[in-house]
Amino acid sequence: MGIIHQRRKTETRSLLVAAGLELFAERGFELATLDEVALAAGFTKGAIYRHFPSKGAFLLALFEQYAAVARAGSGARQAPWFIPLTLQFASQAVRDPLLRRRFALVLSEAPDGASAESQLLKSLARVWPA
């Protein structure tokens, strides 16, 4: 695979994840569709499935990006999707034991702060200790 192709692939994946973060925060995991994510990112549904074999795999990629932001500190957590997705992942973690463990780990690794986002993570960490 050429360098240009690899860069394009990485850029497409990043754009899909960015669109997914916003759309899933706005509409929720159950209502938002991969078609809508692809459209919001400027691609077809085929682009989603070239990068992610299922909605579950896409949600895992969103969680990985969310986790990186949660661990980065309060400045990074200013994204408008951060609090809504925190609540979405918390809700999903109630039903999914694997996600619950991953979510608890992210919560335990998130740096403290005085922001609303930091306080939310700290509160959830008390509910789901790592």
N, CA, C and O atoms as a GROMACS GRO file, in nm:
protein
  520
    1MET      N    1   0.086  -0.117   0.000
    1MET     CA    2   0.000   0.000   0.000
    1MET      C    3   0.091   0.123   0.000
    1MET      O    4   0.184   0.133   0.080
    2GLY      N    5   0.062   0.217  -0.091
    2GLY     CA    6   0.143   0.337  -0.102
    2GLY      C    7   0.119   0.434   0.013
    2GLY      O    8   0.018   0.426   0.083
    3ILE      N    9   0.212   0.523   0.030
    3ILE     CA   10   0.203   0.622   0.138
    3ILE      C   11   0.081   0.712   0.122
    3ILE      O   12   0.012   0.742   0.219
    4ILE      N   13   0.054   0.753  -0.001
    4ILE     CA   14  -0.061   0.841  -0.024
    4ILE      C   15  -0.191   0.767   0.008
    4ILE      O   16  -0.281   0.823   0.070
    5HIS      N   17  -0.199   0.643  -0.035
    5HIS     CA   18  -0.319   0.564  -0.006
    5HIS      C   19  -0.336   0.546   0.145
    5HIS      O   20  -0.448   0.556   0.196
    6GLN      N   21  -0.227   0.518   0.215
    6GLN     CA   22  -0.233   0.499   0.360
    6GLN      C   23  -0.278   0.628   0.430
    6GLN      O   24  -0.358   0.623   0.523
    7ARG      N   25  -0.225   0.741   0.385
    7ARG     CA   26  -0.265   0.870   0.443
    7ARG      C   27  -0.413   0.896   0.420
    7ARG      O   28  -0.484   0.940   0.510
    8ARG      N   29  -0.459   0.870   0.299
    8ARG     CA   30  -0.600   0.890   0.266
    8ARG      C   31  -0.688   0.799   0.352
    8ARG      O   32  -0.793   0.842   0.400
    9LYS      N   33  -0.646   0.677   0.370
    9LYS     CA   34  -0.721   0.582   0.451
    9LYS      C   35  -0.728   0.631   0.597
    9LYS      O   36  -0.834   0.627   0.659
   10THR      N   37  -0.616   0.677   0.649
   10THR     CA   38  -0.612   0.728   0.786
   10THR      C   39  -0.698   0.853   0.801
   10THR      O   40  -0.769   0.869   0.900
   11GLU      N   41  -0.692   0.940   0.701
   11GLU     CA   42  -0.773   1.063   0.705
   11GLU      C   43  -0.922   1.031   0.698
   11GLU      O   44  -1.002   1.090   0.771
   12THR      N   45  -0.960   0.938   0.612
   12THR     CA   46  -1.100   0.898   0.601
   12THR      C   47  -1.150   0.842   0.734
   12THR      O   48  -1.258   0.877   0.780
   13ARG      N   49  -1.071   0.755   0.794
   13ARG     CA   50  -1.108   0.696   0.923
   13ARG      C   51  -1.125   0.806   1.029
   13ARG      O   52  -1.221   0.803   1.106
   14SER      N   53  -1.033   0.900   1.032
   14SER     CA   54  -1.041   1.010   1.129
   14SER      C   55  -1.166   1.095   1.108
   14SER      O   56  -1.231   1.135   1.204
   15LEU      N   57  -1.198   1.122   0.983
   15LEU     CA   58  -1.318   1.202   0.954
   15LEU      C   59  -1.445   1.126   0.992
   15LEU      O   60  -1.541   1.186   1.043
   16LEU      N   61  -1.447   0.996   0.969
   16LEU     CA   62  -1.563   0.915   1.008
   16LEU      C   63  -1.580   0.913   1.160
   16LEU      O   64  -1.691   0.926   1.211
   17VAL      N   65  -1.470   0.896   1.232
   17VAL     CA   66  -1.477   0.894   1.378
   17VAL      C   67  -1.521   1.030   1.431
   17VAL      O   68  -1.605   1.037   1.521
   18ALA      N   69  -1.466   1.138   1.377
   18ALA     CA   70  -1.504   1.273   1.421
   18ALA      C   71  -1.654   1.296   1.400
   18ALA      O   72  -1.722   1.349   1.487
   19ALA      N   73  -1.703   1.257   1.282
   19ALA     CA   74  -1.847   1.272   1.255
   19ALA      C   75  -1.928   1.185   1.348
   19ALA      O   76  -2.034   1.226   1.396
   20GLY      N   77  -1.880   1.065   1.375
   20GLY     CA   78  -1.950   0.974   1.465
   20GLY      C   79  -1.957   1.026   1.607
   20GLY      O   80  -2.061   1.013   1.672
   21LEU      N   81  -1.850   1.085   1.655
   21LEU     CA   82  -1.851   1.142   1.791
   21LEU      C   83  -1.961   1.246   1.805
   21LEU      O   84  -2.037   1.246   1.902
   22GLU      N   85  -1.970   1.334   1.707
   22GLU     CA   86  -2.072   1.439   1.712
   22GLU      C   87  -2.213   1.384   1.695
   22GLU      O   88  -2.303   1.418   1.771
   23LEU      N   89  -2.230   1.298   1.597
   23LEU     CA   90  -2.364   1.246   1.568
   23LEU      C   91  -2.416   1.155   1.680
   23LEU      O   92  -2.533   1.164   1.718
   24PHE      N   93  -2.331   1.068   1.731
   24PHE     CA   94  -2.375   0.978   1.838
   24PHE      C   95  -2.400   1.055   1.967
   24PHE      O   96  -2.487   1.017   2.045
   25ALA      N   97  -2.326   1.161   1.991
   25ALA     CA   98  -2.351   1.245   2.108
   25ALA      C   99  -2.486   1.315   2.095
   25ALA      O  100  -2.559   1.330   2.194
   26GLU      N  101  -2.519   1.356   1.975
   26GLU     CA  102  -2.644   1.428   1.950
   26GLU      C  103  -2.765   1.336   1.947
   26GLU      O  104  -2.869   1.369   2.005
   27ARG      N  105  -2.753   1.221   1.881
   27ARG     CA  106  -2.869   1.134   1.857
   27ARG      C  107  -2.873   1.009   1.943
   27ARG      O  108  -2.978   0.947   1.956
   28GLY      N  109  -2.760   0.970   2.001
   28GLY     CA  110  -2.754   0.849   2.081
   28GLY      C  111  -2.714   0.728   1.999
   28GLY      O  112  -2.727   0.728   1.876
   29PHE      N  113  -2.666   0.626   2.066
   29PHE     CA  114  -2.618   0.505   2.000
   29PHE      C  115  -2.728   0.432   1.926
   29PHE      O  116  -2.706   0.378   1.818
   30GLU      N  117  -2.847   0.429   1.983
   30GLU     CA  118  -2.956   0.352   1.923
   30GLU      C  119  -3.015   0.420   1.800
   30GLU      O  120  -3.055   0.353   1.705
   31LEU      N  121  -3.021   0.552   1.801
   31LEU     CA  122  -3.088   0.623   1.692
   31LEU      C  123  -2.996   0.661   1.576
   31LEU      O  124  -3.039   0.660   1.461
   32ALA      N  125  -2.873   0.693   1.605
   32ALA     CA  126  -2.780   0.732   1.497
   32ALA      C  127  -2.744   0.609   1.414
   32ALA      O  128  -2.726   0.500   1.467
   33THR      N  129  -2.735   0.630   1.284
   33THR     CA  130  -2.701   0.519   1.195
   33THR      C  131  -2.565   0.542   1.131
   33THR      O  132  -2.516   0.655   1.125
   34LEU      N  133  -2.506   0.435   1.083
   34LEU     CA  134  -2.378   0.447   1.014
   34LEU      C  135  -2.394   0.523   0.882
   34LEU      O  136  -2.302   0.592   0.838
   35ASP      N  137  -2.511   0.510   0.819
   35ASP     CA  138  -2.538   0.588   0.697
   35ASP      C  139  -2.528   0.737   0.727
   35ASP      O  140  -2.469   0.812   0.650
   36GLU      N  141  -2.586   0.779   0.840
   36GLU     CA  142  -2.583   0.920   0.878
   36GLU      C  143  -2.441   0.967   0.909
   36GLU      O  144  -2.402   1.079   0.876
   37VAL      N  145  -2.364   0.880   0.972
   37VAL     CA  146  -2.224   0.914   1.001
   37VAL      C  147  -2.148   0.934   0.872
   37VAL      O  148  -2.076   1.033   0.856
   38ALA      N  149  -2.163   0.841   0.780
   38ALA     CA  150  -2.093   0.852   0.652
   38ALA      C  151  -2.132   0.980   0.579
   38ALA      O  152  -2.046   1.052   0.528
   39LEU      N  153  -2.260   1.010   0.575
   39LEU     CA  154  -2.308   1.131   0.509
   39LEU      C  155  -2.252   1.256   0.575
   39LEU      O  156  -2.209   1.349   0.507
   40ALA      N  157  -2.253   1.258   0.709
   40ALA     CA  158  -2.201   1.374   0.782
   40ALA      C  159  -2.052   1.395   0.756
   40ALA      O  160  -2.004   1.508   0.756
   41ALA      N  161  -1.980   1.286   0.734
   41ALA     CA  162  -1.836   1.294   0.707
   41ALA      C  163  -1.807   1.320   0.560
   41ALA      O  164  -1.692   1.344   0.522
   42GLY      N  165  -1.911   1.314   0.475
   42GLY     CA  166  -1.892   1.337   0.333
   42GLY      C  167  -1.857   1.212   0.254
   42GLY      O  168  -1.795   1.221   0.147
   43PHE      N  169  -1.896   1.096   0.304
   43PHE     CA  170  -1.866   0.969   0.239
   43PHE      C  171  -1.993   0.886   0.221
   43PHE      O  172  -2.100   0.924   0.267
   44THR      N  173  -1.978   0.774   0.153
   44THR     CA  174  -2.088   0.679   0.139
   44THR      C  175  -2.079   0.575   0.251
   44THR      O  176  -1.979   0.567   0.322
   45LYS      N  177  -2.185   0.498   0.265
   45LYS     CA  178  -2.186   0.393   0.367
   45LYS      C  179  -2.073   0.294   0.343
   45LYS      O  180  -2.019   0.236   0.438
   46GLY      N  181  -2.036   0.275   0.219
   46GLY     CA  182  -1.926   0.183   0.188
   46GLY      C  183  -1.796   0.222   0.257
   46GLY      O  184  -1.719   0.135   0.297
   47ALA      N  185  -1.772   0.351   0.272
   47ALA     CA  186  -1.650   0.397   0.339
   47ALA      C  187  -1.648   0.350   0.484
   47ALA      O  188  -1.544   0.310   0.536
   48ILE      N  189  -1.763   0.355   0.548
   48ILE     CA  190  -1.771   0.308   0.688
   48ILE      C  191  -1.733   0.161   0.694
   48ILE      O  192  -1.650   0.122   0.776
   49TYR      N  193  -1.793   0.080   0.608
   49TYR     CA  194  -1.771  -0.064   0.616
   49TYR      C  195  -1.633  -0.107   0.565
   49TYR      O  196  -1.589  -0.218   0.594
   50ARG      N  197  -1.564  -0.021   0.491
   50ARG     CA  198  -1.426  -0.051   0.455
   50ARG      C  199  -1.334  -0.035   0.577
   50ARG      O  200  -1.229  -0.098   0.584
   51HIS      N  201  -1.374   0.049   0.670
   51HIS     CA  202  -1.292   0.075   0.789
   51HIS      C  203  -1.340   0.002   0.914
   51HIS      O  204  -1.261  -0.028   1.003
   52PHE      N  205  -1.469  -0.025   0.921
   52PHE     CA  206  -1.529  -0.085   1.040
   52PHE      C  207  -1.628  -0.193   0.995
   52PHE      O  208  -1.723  -0.162   0.922
   53PRO      N  209  -1.609  -0.317   1.036
   53PRO     CA  210  -1.695  -0.425   0.986
   53PRO      C  211  -1.838  -0.422   1.040
   53PRO      O  212  -1.926  -0.488   0.985
   54SER      N  213  -1.861  -0.346   1.148
   54SER     CA  214  -1.994  -0.344   1.208
   54SER      C  215  -2.013  -0.215   1.288
   54SER      O  216  -1.918  -0.140   1.311
   55LYS      N  217  -2.137  -0.192   1.331
   55LYS     CA  218  -2.164  -0.077   1.417
   55LYS      C  219  -2.090  -0.093   1.550
   55LYS      O  220  -2.042   0.005   1.607
   56GLY      N  221  -2.082  -0.214   1.598
   56GLY     CA  222  -2.008  -0.241   1.721
   56GLY      C  223  -1.861  -0.205   1.709
   56GLY      O  224  -1.804  -0.146   1.800
   57ALA      N  225  -1.801  -0.239   1.596
   57ALA     CA  226  -1.660  -0.204   1.574
   57ALA      C  227  -1.643  -0.053   1.565
   57ALA      O  228  -1.543   0.002   1.612
   58PHE      N  229  -1.740   0.014   1.504
   58PHE     CA  230  -1.734   0.160   1.496
   58PHE      C  231  -1.747   0.221   1.636
   58PHE      O  232  -1.675   0.315   1.669
   59LEU      N  233  -1.838   0.168   1.717
   59LEU     CA  234  -1.854   0.218   1.854
   59LEU      C  235  -1.727   0.197   1.935
   59LEU      O  236  -1.693   0.280   2.020
   60LEU      N  237  -1.657   0.088   1.910
   60LEU     CA  238  -1.531   0.064   1.979
   60LEU      C  239  -1.428   0.171   1.940
   60LEU      O  240  -1.354   0.220   2.025
   61ALA      N  241  -1.424   0.206   1.812
   61ALA     CA  242  -1.333   0.312   1.768
   61ALA      C  243  -1.370   0.446   1.833
   61ALA      O  244  -1.283   0.523   1.871
   62LEU      N  245  -1.501   0.472   1.845
   62LEU     CA  246  -1.544   0.595   1.912
   62LEU      C  247  -1.500   0.592   2.058
   62LEU      O  248  -1.454   0.693   2.111
   63PHE      N  249  -1.515   0.477   2.123
   63PHE     CA  250  -1.475   0.466   2.263
   63PHE      C  251  -1.325   0.489   2.278
   63PHE      O  252  -1.282   0.556   2.372
   64GLU      N  253  -1.245   0.435   2.188
   64GLU     CA  254  -1.100   0.454   2.194
   64GLU      C  255  -1.065   0.603   2.184
   64GLU      O  256  -0.978   0.651   2.256
   65GLN      N  257  -1.132   0.675   2.095
   65GLN     CA  258  -1.107   0.819   2.081
   65GLN      C  259  -1.155   0.892   2.207
   65GLN      O  260  -1.087   0.981   2.258
   66TYR      N  261  -1.273   0.854   2.256
   66TYR     CA  262  -1.327   0.912   2.378
   66TYR      C  263  -1.229   0.890   2.493
   66TYR      O  264  -1.201   0.983   2.569
   67ALA      N  265  -1.178   0.768   2.507
   67ALA     CA  266  -1.086   0.734   2.616
   67ALA      C  267  -0.959   0.819   2.609
   67ALA      O  268  -0.909   0.864   2.712
   68ALA      N  269  -0.907   0.840   2.489
   68ALA     CA  270  -0.787   0.923   2.473
   68ALA      C  271  -0.813   1.065   2.522
   68ALA      O  272  -0.729   1.125   2.588
   69VAL      N  273  -0.928   1.118   2.489
   69VAL     CA  274  -0.964   1.254   2.532
   69VAL      C  275  -0.985   1.257   2.684
   69VAL      O  276  -0.941   1.351   2.750
   70ALA      N  277  -1.051   1.157   2.738
   70ALA     CA  278  -1.075   1.152   2.883
   70ALA      C  279  -0.944   1.150   2.960
   70ALA      O  280  -0.931   1.214   3.065
   71ARG      N  281  -0.848   1.078   2.909
   71ARG     CA  282  -0.718   1.066   2.976
   71ARG      C  283  -0.631   1.190   2.956
   71ARG      O  284  -0.536   1.212   3.032
   72ALA      N  285  -0.661   1.270   2.855
   72ALA     CA  286  -0.576   1.383   2.820
   72ALA      C  287  -0.587   1.500   2.917
   72ALA      O  288  -0.494   1.579   2.928
   73GLY      N  289  -0.697   1.513   2.984
   73GLY     CA  290  -0.713   1.623   3.078
   73GLY      C  291  -0.825   1.716   3.039
   73GLY      O  292  -0.887   1.701   2.933
   74SER      N  293  -0.851   1.812   3.125
   74SER     CA  294  -0.970   1.896   3.111
   74SER      C  295  -0.971   1.980   2.985
   74SER      O  296  -1.078   2.006   2.931
   75GLY      N  297  -0.857   2.024   2.936
   75GLY     CA  298  -0.854   2.104   2.814
   75GLY      C  299  -0.910   2.030   2.695
   75GLY      O  300  -0.987   2.085   2.616
   76ALA      N  301  -0.872   1.903   2.682
   76ALA     CA  302  -0.920   1.821   2.570
   76ALA      C  303  -1.067   1.787   2.584
   76ALA      O  304  -1.135   1.761   2.485
   77ARG      N  305  -1.116   1.787   2.707
   77ARG     CA  306  -1.255   1.747   2.732
   77ARG      C  307  -1.356   1.856   2.701
   77ARG      O  308  -1.474   1.841   2.730
   78GLN      N  309  -1.312   1.966   2.642
   78GLN     CA  310  -1.403   2.075   2.610
   78GLN      C  311  -1.483   2.049   2.483
   78GLN      O  312  -1.570   2.129   2.447
   79ALA      N  313  -1.455   1.940   2.415
   79ALA     CA  314  -1.530   1.906   2.293
   79ALA      C  315  -1.679   1.897   2.328
   79ALA      O  316  -1.714   1.841   2.432
   80PRO      N  317  -1.766   1.951   2.243
   80PRO     CA  318  -1.909   1.951   2.274
   80PRO      C  319  -1.969   1.811   2.287
   80PRO      O  320  -2.076   1.796   2.347
   81TRP      N  321  -1.903   1.711   2.234
   81TRP     CA  322  -1.956   1.575   2.241
   81TRP      C  323  -1.914   1.502   2.368
   81TRP      O  324  -1.966   1.394   2.395
   82PHE      N  325  -1.823   1.559   2.448
   82PHE     CA  326  -1.764   1.482   2.557
   82PHE      C  327  -1.867   1.442   2.665
   82PHE      O  328  -1.876   1.323   2.699
   83ILE      N  329  -1.942   1.536   2.718
   83ILE     CA  330  -2.038   1.501   2.824
   83ILE      C  331  -2.150   1.410   2.770
   83ILE      O  332  -2.181   1.309   2.834
   84PRO      N  333  -2.212   1.442   2.656
   84PRO     CA  334  -2.315   1.350   2.606
   84PRO      C  335  -2.263   1.208   2.583
   84PRO      O  336  -2.334   1.111   2.612
   85LEU      N  337  -2.140   1.195   2.531
   85LEU     CA  338  -2.088   1.059   2.509
   85LEU      C  339  -2.049   0.992   2.640
   85LEU      O  340  -2.058   0.870   2.652
   86THR      N  341  -2.006   1.070   2.738
   86THR     CA  342  -1.979   1.010   2.870
   86THR      C  343  -2.106   0.944   2.922
   86THR      O  344  -2.103   0.832   2.972
   87LEU      N  345  -2.217   1.014   2.909
   87LEU     CA  346  -2.345   0.960   2.955
   87LEU      C  347  -2.388   0.840   2.871
   87LEU      O  348  -2.442   0.743   2.924
   88GLN      N  349  -2.365   0.847   2.739
   88GLN     CA  350  -2.399   0.734   2.652
   88GLN      C  351  -2.318   0.610   2.688
   88GLN      O  352  -2.372   0.500   2.699
   89PHE      N  353  -2.186   0.629   2.707
   89PHE     CA  354  -2.101   0.514   2.741
   89PHE      C  355  -2.136   0.460   2.879
   89PHE      O  356  -2.133   0.339   2.900
   90ALA      N  357  -2.168   0.548   2.973
   90ALA     CA  358  -2.209   0.502   3.106
   90ALA      C  359  -2.335   0.417   3.096
   90ALA      O  360  -2.346   0.312   3.160
   91SER      N  361  -2.429   0.462   3.016
   91SER     CA  362  -2.554   0.388   2.998
   91SER      C  363  -2.528   0.251   2.935
   91SER      O  364  -2.585   0.150   2.977
   92GLN      N  365  -2.442   0.248   2.834
   92GLN     CA  366  -2.409   0.120   2.770
   92GLN      C  367  -2.332   0.028   2.864
   92GLN      O  368  -2.349  -0.093   2.860
   93ALA      N  369  -2.248   0.087   2.949
   93ALA     CA  370  -2.166   0.008   3.041
   93ALA      C  371  -2.251  -0.069   3.142
   93ALA      O  372  -2.209  -0.173   3.192
   94VAL      N  373  -2.369  -0.017   3.171
   94VAL     CA  374  -2.460  -0.088   3.262
   94VAL      C  375  -2.496  -0.224   3.204
   94VAL      O  376  -2.512  -0.321   3.278
   95ARG      N  377  -2.510  -0.231   3.072
   95ARG     CA  378  -2.556  -0.355   3.006
   95ARG      C  379  -2.443  -0.441   2.950
   95ARG      O  380  -2.466  -0.556   2.915
   96ASP      N  381  -2.323  -0.386   2.941
   96ASP     CA  382  -2.214  -0.456   2.874
   96ASP      C  383  -2.095  -0.471   2.969
   96ASP      O  384  -2.025  -0.373   2.996
   97PRO      N  385  -2.070  -0.592   3.020
   97PRO     CA  386  -1.963  -0.611   3.119
   97PRO      C  387  -1.824  -0.573   3.067
   97PRO      O  388  -1.743  -0.517   3.142
   98LEU      N  389  -1.794  -0.602   2.940
   98LEU     CA  390  -1.664  -0.567   2.885
   98LEU      C  391  -1.648  -0.415   2.879
   98LEU      O  392  -1.544  -0.361   2.920
   99LEU      N  393  -1.749  -0.346   2.830
   99LEU     CA  394  -1.744  -0.200   2.825
   99LEU      C  395  -1.735  -0.144   2.966
   99LEU      O  396  -1.663  -0.047   2.990
  100ARG      N  397  -1.807  -0.204   3.060
  100ARG     CA  398  -1.802  -0.157   3.199
  100ARG      C  399  -1.660  -0.160   3.252
  100ARG      O  400  -1.616  -0.065   3.317
  101ARG      N  401  -1.586  -0.269   3.225
  101ARG     CA  402  -1.447  -0.278   3.272
  101ARG      C  403  -1.359  -0.173   3.204
  101ARG      O  404  -1.278  -0.108   3.269
  102ARG      N  405  -1.376  -0.157   3.074
  102ARG     CA  406  -1.296  -0.058   3.000
  102ARG      C  407  -1.329   0.084   3.046
  102ARG      O  408  -1.240   0.167   3.064
  103PHE      N  409  -1.457   0.110   3.065
  103PHE     CA  410  -1.502   0.242   3.108
  103PHE      C  411  -1.447   0.273   3.247
  103PHE      O  412  -1.401   0.384   3.273
  104ALA      N  413  -1.453   0.175   3.338
  104ALA     CA  414  -1.401   0.194   3.473
  104ALA      C  415  -1.252   0.224   3.470
  104ALA      O  416  -1.203   0.307   3.547
  105LEU      N  417  -1.179   0.157   3.382
  105LEU     CA  418  -1.036   0.182   3.369
  105LEU      C  419  -1.009   0.325   3.321
  105LEU      O  420  -0.924   0.394   3.375
  106VAL      N  421  -1.083   0.368   3.220
  106VAL     CA  422  -1.068   0.505   3.170
  106VAL      C  423  -1.099   0.605   3.280
  106VAL      O  424  -1.027   0.703   3.298
  107LEU      N  425  -1.206   0.581   3.354
  107LEU     CA  426  -1.243   0.672   3.463
  107LEU      C  427  -1.133   0.679   3.567
  107LEU      O  428  -1.103   0.787   3.619
  108SER      N  429  -1.072   0.566   3.598
  108SER     CA  430  -0.967   0.566   3.700
  108SER      C  431  -0.840   0.636   3.653
  108SER      O  432  -0.762   0.686   3.734
  109GLU      N  433  -0.819   0.639   3.522
  109GLU     CA  434  -0.698   0.701   3.466
  109GLU      C  435  -0.716   0.847   3.429
  109GLU      O  436  -0.619   0.915   3.396
  110ALA      N  437  -0.839   0.896   3.434
  110ALA     CA  438  -0.865   1.035   3.395
  110ALA      C  439  -0.808   1.129   3.501
  110ALA      O  440  -0.832   1.110   3.620
  111PRO      N  441  -0.734   1.230   3.458
  111PRO     CA  442  -0.679   1.325   3.555
  111PRO      C  443  -0.789   1.406   3.623
  111PRO      O  444  -0.894   1.434   3.564
  112ASP      N  445  -0.764   1.443   3.748
  112ASP     CA  446  -0.859   1.525   3.822
  112ASP      C  447  -0.860   1.667   3.768
  112ASP      O  448  -0.766   1.711   3.702
  113GLY      N  449  -0.966   1.737   3.797
  113GLY     CA  450  -0.978   1.878   3.759
  113GLY      C  451  -1.103   1.935   3.819
  113GLY      O  452  -1.183   1.864   3.880
  114ALA      N  453  -1.120   2.064   3.803
  114ALA     CA  454  -1.236   2.133   3.861
  114ALA      C  455  -1.349   2.151   3.761
  114ALA      O  456  -1.457   2.198   3.799
  115SER      N  457  -1.328   2.116   3.636
  115SER     CA  458  -1.431   2.138   3.534
  115SER      C  459  -1.549   2.043   3.556
  115SER      O  460  -1.539   1.943   3.626
  116ALA      N  461  -1.660   2.077   3.493
  116ALA     CA  462  -1.779   1.991   3.501
  116ALA      C  463  -1.748   1.853   3.445
  116ALA      O  464  -1.795   1.752   3.498
  117GLU      N  465  -1.670   1.848   3.339
  117GLU     CA  466  -1.634   1.720   3.277
  117GLU      C  467  -1.554   1.635   3.375
  117GLU      O  468  -1.577   1.514   3.388
  118SER      N  469  -1.459   1.697   3.444
  118SER     CA  470  -1.377   1.624   3.541
  118SER      C  471  -1.461   1.574   3.658
  118SER      O  472  -1.442   1.463   3.706
  119GLN      N  473  -1.551   1.657   3.703
  119GLN     CA  474  -1.637   1.618   3.815
  119GLN      C  475  -1.730   1.503   3.776
  119GLN      O  476  -1.757   1.414   3.857
  120LEU      N  477  -1.777   1.505   3.653
  120LEU     CA  478  -1.862   1.395   3.605
  120LEU      C  479  -1.782   1.265   3.605
  120LEU      O  480  -1.831   1.162   3.652
  121LEU      N  481  -1.660   1.268   3.551
  121LEU     CA  482  -1.578   1.148   3.548
  121LEU      C  483  -1.547   1.098   3.690
  121LEU      O  484  -1.551   0.978   3.716
  122LYS      N  485  -1.518   1.190   3.778
  122LYS     CA  486  -1.488   1.153   3.917
  122LYS      C  487  -1.610   1.087   3.983
  122LYS      O  488  -1.597   0.988   4.055
  123SER      N  489  -1.728   1.143   3.958
  123SER     CA  490  -1.851   1.086   4.014
  123SER      C  491  -1.877   0.947   3.959
  123SER      O  492  -1.912   0.856   4.034
  124LEU      N  493  -1.859   0.930   3.830
  124LEU     CA  494  -1.881   0.799   3.770
  124LEU      C  495  -1.777   0.698   3.819
  124LEU      O  496  -1.807   0.579   3.832
  125ALA      N  497  -1.656   0.743   3.846
  125ALA     CA  498  -1.552   0.654   3.896
  125ALA      C  499  -1.590   0.596   4.033
  125ALA      O  500  -1.549   0.486   4.068
  126ARG      N  501  -1.667   0.672   4.109
  126ARG     CA  502  -1.712   0.620   4.239
  126ARG      C  503  -1.817   0.510   4.220
  126ARG      O  504  -1.829   0.419   4.302
  127VAL      N  505  -1.893   0.518   4.112
  127VAL     CA  506  -1.994   0.417   4.082
  127VAL      C  507  -1.928   0.291   4.027
  127VAL      O  508  -1.966   0.179   4.063
  128TRP      N  509  -1.830   0.309   3.940
  128TRP     CA  510  -1.759   0.197   3.876
  128TRP      C  511  -1.611   0.203   3.907
  128TRP      O  512  -1.532   0.248   3.824
  129PRO      N  513  -1.572   0.158   4.024
  129PRO     CA  514  -1.428   0.158   4.055
  129PRO      C  515  -1.356   0.057   3.968
  129PRO      O  516  -1.410  -0.048   3.933
  130ALA      N  517  -1.234   0.089   3.933
  130ALA     CA  518  -1.154   0.000   3.848
  130ALA      C  519  -1.104  -0.121   3.924
  130ALA      O  520  -1.035  -0.206   3.868
   0.00000   0.00000   0.00000
